[in-house]
Structures are given as structure tokens and as C-alpha cells.
């Protein structure tokens, strides 16, 4: 058991006088926070949660009976809120800031991914809660991409530091955008999303708050690595994915109604088990992020993303 007040003292005194009970879930990431009622949390408690999120990367808060409006309000107290999704229409029953994942409408997330890395500015964090749960199954797993990078061999770290990857949302959401939204998605970073061109991201991302390095590729949205052959790209990505998802890098959460889980998209990837037959509905809100910066600096959109197999 630890306290967030101790963490805050190590991180330049963002706030003081706040104690939240922290039960670690894993050796490098994940913590269950108690002593916070989201609906009535003080400003100091919110600041402490923000600090704990960067430190532990995945936070579980139980016993939170929230409405959709309270869920969004909590997110706005933590940071700037994005649209629910760049292109997906969750309907008029939920706020525009909310993404509803309903298993009856193909709302599955059973591939390792980091949220919305196919946009130039992916979300900094996600906040998820269950609305309808099956009797069993549907757990969510988070991989610690900082621990994965730190445990790579030095030669692979140096190689990864130099690499740029292409992330492509069109593979997953392009057909939906064109056919079900008639090419008119949601507002993201102030602009309507009308297409999903591939974007260039560093393979290694430096966390803007902690300065720690993390692997920033994922099977869900990373299509290939620039500047290498097709075979080299597949081999490198397979190696990175296998290392990222080793059991020692993963924590797993079994959901109950009333749970709220926050995770840092800059230092984790996640996977939702598709091992259930009953309906499962999850509501997610995301916080606005910045453009990922790697060891080589900011990867600018100076030229279109190179297609697979183009060597420089």
C-alpha cells in the first residue's frame, strides 16, 4: 500500500495534503485507487489522480455509480476532452464526447492497440466504464509499453529509437466512414474528419510528463515501418509485439458495474477479451493529447507516409 501524496512529492509538488490509498496491481504498472468519489472529488484529489495516472499508467476506481454526464464531467476535470471517436457515430443517446462500444454493433476491441494512434494527435488518456456486462468474460488487459522498451536489449533499443512507423485507421474505419457516414466523420482537433490518411509516428515515444521511453507501435493500427523492406517491417513489428505482450508486462482487470478505469495511452496498449456471448456495452471518454515525440524529435508530416516496402 502506498499513497499518492508520496508520489506527488517526487513529482515536483503538483499538489499537497492529499492521501489516496493505492494498491498495486503489477510490478511496473496498474493500481487500484480507493478513497475517491468521482462525482464529488475535490480539485486536489483530481490533481492527485492525474499524477497517479502518469506514474501507474492504469488506474482502477471501484464503486462509482456514474451517469454519462458525470463521466464526461470527470474527464473534463482531468483534461481537455475529445470527440468520442474521430469517425464512429455512437448515436444521440450518449454525449458527443462519448464512444459507446456495444458488442451487438461490432463493438469489440479484441486486438492489441493503443487508442486512435492513426490520428496525428492521439488521445493522452482514456476513461472507461461498463454499462452492460456479461455474466462472465470480457476482461481487459493492459501492456506496459515503457517496461517493454526498458527490457529490450540495448541494440534493439538503439534501432527502435531511429525508426518511424505508419499508422493507418483506414483499414479499420475507412469503410465505415465512407459508407455509413457518407465521408463525414466527427470533429477532431477542430476539423471534421473526412478521410483517414496514414500518419507517421515514432516507434519509440517519450512521455511528455515523465520523460520515459515507450514502444509506440500496435497491431491494431500500425501498418508498417518506414524505410525498410516488407519482410524487415514484418519481422521488426512481430518482435516488438511479442515483447510488448509478454505476460510480465500485462495486468488484467475483471469488470464489475461501478468500475471506472483510466489509462495513459502514451505508455500502454490494451486488449479486451472476446470470450463472452451475452451483451457487453462500455462507454469511453478520451483526453486530448499532443503529437508524439521520439528520440529523434518530432516526426513531422513533411511528406506523405511511405507505403509498405519503400526503402530510403
C-alpha positions as CSV (number, residue, x, y, z in Angstrom):
1,X,0.0,0.0,0.0
2,X,1.3,3.4,-0.9
3,X,-0.2,6.9,-1.1
4,X,-0.4,9.3,-4.0
5,X,0.9,12.1,-1.7
6,X,4.2,10.3,-1.7
7,X,4.2,10.2,-5.5
8,X,3.4,13.9,-5.7
9,X,6.4,14.8,-3.5
10,X,8.6,13.0,-6.1
11,X,7.0,14.9,-9.0
12,X,7.7,18.5,-8.2
13,X,4.8,19.1,-5.8
14,X,1.8,19.4,-8.1
15,X,-0.4,19.4,-5.0
16,X,-0.1,18.6,-1.4
17,X,-2.1,17.3,1.6
18,X,-3.9,14.6,-0.4
19,X,-3.8,10.9,0.5
20,X,-5.3,8.3,-1.7
21,X,-4.9,4.6,-0.9
22,X,-3.0,2.8,-3.8
23,X,-3.0,-1.0,-4.1
24,X,-0.5,-2.0,-6.8
25,X,-1.8,-4.4,-9.5
26,X,1.5,-5.2,-11.1
27,X,5.3,-4.6,-10.6
28,X,5.5,-1.8,-13.2
29,X,2.0,-0.6,-13.8
30,X,-1.6,-0.7,-12.6
31,X,-3.1,0.4,-9.3
32,X,-6.4,0.4,-7.6
33,X,-7.3,3.7,-6.0
34,X,-9.7,4.0,-3.1
35,X,-10.9,7.0,-1.1
36,X,-12.1,9.0,-4.1
37,X,-15.8,9.6,-5.0
38,X,-15.6,10.8,-8.6
39,X,-18.9,12.7,-8.5
40,X,-17.7,14.8,-5.5
41,X,-13.9,14.7,-5.8
42,X,-12.1,17.8,-4.7
43,X,-9.7,19.7,-7.0
44,X,-6.7,18.4,-5.0
45,X,-8.0,14.8,-5.4
46,X,-8.4,15.3,-9.2
47,X,-4.8,16.6,-9.4
48,X,-3.6,13.6,-7.4
49,X,-5.4,11.2,-9.7
50,X,-3.7,13.0,-12.7
51,X,-0.3,12.5,-11.1
52,X,-1.0,8.9,-10.2
53,X,-2.1,8.2,-13.8
54,X,1.3,9.1,-15.2
55,X,3.0,7.1,-12.5
56,X,0.9,3.9,-12.6
57,X,-0.4,4.1,-16.2
58,X,-3.6,2.2,-15.4
59,X,-5.9,3.2,-12.5
60,X,-9.0,1.3,-11.3
61,X,-11.6,3.1,-9.2
62,X,-14.5,0.9,-7.9
63,X,-18.0,1.7,-6.6
64,X,-18.5,4.7,-8.9
65,X,-22.2,5.0,-9.8
66,X,-21.9,7.5,-12.7
67,X,-24.2,8.8,-15.3
68,X,-22.9,9.5,-18.8
69,X,-22.9,13.3,-17.9
70,X,-20.9,12.7,-14.7
71,X,-18.5,10.5,-16.7
72,X,-17.8,13.3,-19.1
73,X,-17.6,15.9,-16.3
74,X,-15.0,13.8,-14.6
75,X,-13.0,13.7,-17.8
76,X,-13.2,17.5,-18.2
77,X,-11.7,18.0,-14.8
78,X,-8.7,15.8,-15.8
79,X,-8.0,17.5,-19.1
80,X,-9.4,18.6,-22.5
81,X,-12.0,16.1,-23.8
82,X,-12.0,15.0,-27.4
83,X,-14.9,13.8,-29.5
84,X,-15.9,10.3,-28.7
85,X,-14.2,9.0,-31.8
86,X,-12.8,10.5,-35.0
87,X,-15.4,8.8,-37.2
88,X,-17.7,6.5,-35.2
89,X,-21.3,7.7,-34.5
90,X,-22.4,6.4,-31.1
91,X,-25.8,7.8,-31.6
92,X,-27.9,10.5,-29.9
93,X,-28.3,8.5,-26.7
94,X,-24.9,9.4,-25.4
95,X,-22.9,12.7,-25.3
96,X,-20.8,13.7,-28.3
97,X,-17.7,13.2,-26.2
98,X,-18.5,9.6,-25.5
99,X,-17.7,6.4,-27.6
100,X,-20.1,3.6,-27.0
101,X,-18.7,0.1,-27.6
102,X,-21.7,-2.3,-27.9
103,X,-21.0,-5.9,-28.7
104,X,-24.3,-6.1,-30.6
105,X,-22.9,-3.5,-33.1
106,X,-19.4,-5.0,-33.5
107,X,-18.1,-3.0,-30.5
108,X,-15.2,-5.3,-29.9
109,X,-11.6,-4.5,-29.1
110,X,-10.0,-7.9,-29.3
111,X,-6.7,-6.9,-30.9
112,X,-3.9,-5.2,-29.1
113,X,-4.0,-1.5,-29.7
114,X,-3.4,2.0,-28.3
115,X,-6.4,4.3,-28.8
116,X,-6.6,6.3,-32.1
117,X,-2.8,6.3,-32.9
118,X,-3.9,6.8,-36.5
119,X,-4.6,10.5,-35.9
120,X,-1.7,13.0,-35.7
121,X,-2.6,13.8,-32.1
122,X,-3.8,10.6,-30.4
123,X,-5.6,10.8,-27.0
124,X,-3.4,11.2,-24.0
125,X,-5.7,9.1,-21.8
126,X,-8.9,7.1,-21.9
127,X,-11.6,6.7,-19.2
128,X,-13.8,3.7,-19.5
129,X,-16.7,2.3,-17.5
130,X,-19.1,-0.7,-18.1
131,X,-22.8,-0.1,-18.7
132,X,-23.9,-3.7,-19.5
133,X,-21.7,-6.7,-18.6
134,X,-22.0,-10.4,-19.4
135,X,-22.1,-12.8,-16.5
136,X,-18.5,-13.8,-17.3
137,X,-15.8,-12.9,-19.7
138,X,-14.9,-9.6,-21.3
139,X,-11.9,-8.7,-19.1
140,X,-9.5,-6.0,-20.3
141,X,-5.7,-6.4,-20.4
142,X,-3.1,-3.6,-20.4
143,X,0.5,-3.9,-21.5
144,X,3.2,-1.6,-20.1
145,X,4.9,-0.2,-23.2
146,X,7.5,1.6,-21.0
147,X,8.5,-1.6,-19.3
148,X,8.6,-3.3,-22.7
149,X,11.0,-0.8,-24.1
150,X,13.2,-0.8,-20.9
151,X,13.5,-4.6,-21.1
152,X,14.6,-4.7,-24.8
153,X,18.2,-5.4,-25.4
154,X,20.4,-2.4,-25.9
155,X,20.9,-3.0,-29.7
156,X,17.2,-3.3,-30.2
157,X,16.6,-0.1,-28.2
158,X,19.0,1.8,-30.3
159,X,17.4,0.5,-33.5
160,X,13.9,1.3,-32.3
161,X,14.9,4.8,-31.3
162,X,15.7,5.5,-35.0
163,X,12.5,4.0,-36.6
164,X,9.3,5.7,-37.8
165,X,6.1,3.7,-38.2
166,X,3.0,4.3,-40.3
167,X,-0.4,4.1,-38.5
168,X,-3.4,3.6,-40.7
169,X,-7.0,4.0,-39.4
170,X,-8.5,3.4,-42.9
171,X,-8.0,-0.3,-42.5
172,X,-10.4,-0.4,-39.6
173,X,-12.7,2.5,-40.0
174,X,-12.4,3.7,-43.6
175,X,-15.3,1.7,-45.0
176,X,-17.5,2.8,-42.1
177,X,-16.6,6.4,-42.7
178,X,-17.3,6.2,-46.4
179,X,-20.4,4.0,-46.4
180,X,-22.2,4.7,-43.1
181,X,-21.1,8.3,-42.5
182,X,-21.0,9.4,-46.2
183,X,-17.5,10.6,-45.7
184,X,-18.3,13.0,-42.9
185,X,-16.9,12.0,-39.5
186,X,-16.7,13.9,-36.3
187,X,-14.7,17.0,-35.3
188,X,-11.2,16.1,-34.2
189,X,-8.7,18.8,-33.2
190,X,-11.2,21.3,-34.6
191,X,-11.6,19.8,-38.0
192,X,-14.2,17.5,-39.5
193,X,-12.7,14.1,-40.3
194,X,-13.5,13.3,-44.0
195,X,-10.7,10.8,-44.7
196,X,-8.1,8.8,-42.8
197,X,-4.7,9.3,-44.4
198,X,-1.9,7.3,-42.9
199,X,0.2,9.2,-40.3
200,X,3.8,8.9,-39.3
201,X,4.6,8.2,-35.6
202,X,7.9,7.4,-33.8
203,X,8.4,3.8,-32.9
204,X,9.6,5.0,-29.5
205,X,7.7,7.7,-27.8
206,X,9.0,9.9,-25.0
207,X,6.3,10.6,-22.3
208,X,5.9,14.4,-22.1
209,X,5.4,14.3,-18.3
210,X,7.8,11.6,-17.1
211,X,10.4,11.6,-19.8
212,X,10.3,7.8,-20.0
213,X,10.5,6.0,-23.3
214,X,7.9,3.5,-24.5
215,X,7.3,1.4,-27.6
216,X,4.6,3.1,-29.6
217,X,3.5,0.5,-32.2
218,X,0.4,-1.7,-32.0
219,X,-1.1,-4.4,-34.1
220,X,-4.4,-2.6,-34.3
221,X,-3.3,0.5,-36.2
222,X,0.4,0.2,-37.2
223,X,0.6,-0.9,-40.8
224,X,4.4,-0.9,-41.3
225,X,7.8,0.6,-40.5
226,X,9.1,3.2,-43.0
227,X,12.4,2.8,-44.8
228,X,12.8,-0.9,-44.7
229,X,11.6,-3.9,-46.8
230,X,8.3,-5.6,-46.4
231,X,9.9,-8.6,-44.7
232,X,12.0,-6.4,-42.4
233,X,9.0,-4.5,-41.4
234,X,7.0,-7.6,-40.5
235,X,9.9,-9.1,-38.6
236,X,10.6,-6.0,-36.6
237,X,6.9,-5.4,-35.7
238,X,6.4,-9.1,-34.8
239,X,9.4,-8.9,-32.5
240,X,8.2,-5.7,-30.9
241,X,4.6,-7.0,-30.4
242,X,5.8,-10.3,-29.0
243,X,7.9,-8.5,-26.5
244,X,5.3,-5.9,-25.6
245,X,2.7,-8.5,-24.8
246,X,4.8,-10.8,-22.7
247,X,2.9,-11.9,-19.5
248,X,5.2,-9.9,-17.2
249,X,4.2,-6.7,-19.0
250,X,0.5,-7.2,-18.6
251,X,-2.2,-6.5,-15.9
252,X,-5.7,-7.8,-16.3
253,X,-9.0,-6.4,-15.0
254,X,-12.2,-8.2,-14.4
255,X,-15.0,-5.7,-14.7
256,X,-17.9,-5.0,-12.3
257,X,-20.6,-2.5,-12.6
258,X,-19.4,0.7,-10.9
259,X,-15.8,0.4,-12.1
260,X,-14.1,3.2,-13.8
261,X,-10.7,2.6,-15.3
262,X,-8.3,5.3,-16.6
263,X,-5.2,4.5,-18.6
264,X,-2.4,6.5,-20.2
265,X,-2.3,6.0,-23.9
266,X,1.2,7.3,-24.1
267,X,2.6,4.3,-22.1
268,X,0.2,1.4,-22.6
269,X,-1.6,-0.8,-25.1
270,X,-4.7,-2.8,-24.3
271,X,-6.8,-5.7,-25.4
272,X,-10.4,-6.6,-24.5
273,X,-11.1,-10.4,-24.3
274,X,-13.9,-11.6,-26.6
275,X,-14.8,-14.6,-24.6
276,X,-18.5,-13.9,-23.9
277,X,-21.8,-14.4,-25.7
278,X,-24.0,-12.1,-23.7
279,X,-24.2,-8.3,-24.5
280,X,-21.4,-6.1,-23.3
281,X,-21.6,-2.3,-23.5
282,X,-18.7,0.0,-22.5
283,X,-18.6,3.8,-22.5
284,X,-15.3,5.6,-23.1
285,X,-14.2,9.2,-23.0
286,X,-10.7,10.3,-24.1
287,X,-8.5,13.3,-23.2
288,X,-6.8,15.3,-25.9
289,X,-3.1,14.5,-26.4
290,X,-0.2,16.0,-28.2
291,X,1.8,14.9,-31.2
292,X,4.1,12.1,-30.2
293,X,7.8,13.0,-29.8
294,X,10.5,10.3,-30.2
295,X,14.3,10.3,-29.5
296,X,14.8,11.9,-33.0
297,X,12.4,14.7,-32.1
298,X,9.0,15.5,-33.6
299,X,8.1,13.4,-36.6
300,X,6.5,16.0,-38.8
301,X,4.1,15.4,-41.6
302,X,6.7,16.8,-44.0
303,X,5.9,14.2,-46.6
304,X,3.2,11.6,-47.1
305,X,3.6,8.3,-45.2
306,X,5.7,6.0,-47.3
307,X,3.9,2.8,-48.5
308,X,5.0,-0.6,-47.3
309,X,8.3,-1.8,-48.7
310,X,9.7,1.6,-49.7
311,X,13.3,1.9,-48.6
312,X,15.1,5.2,-48.2
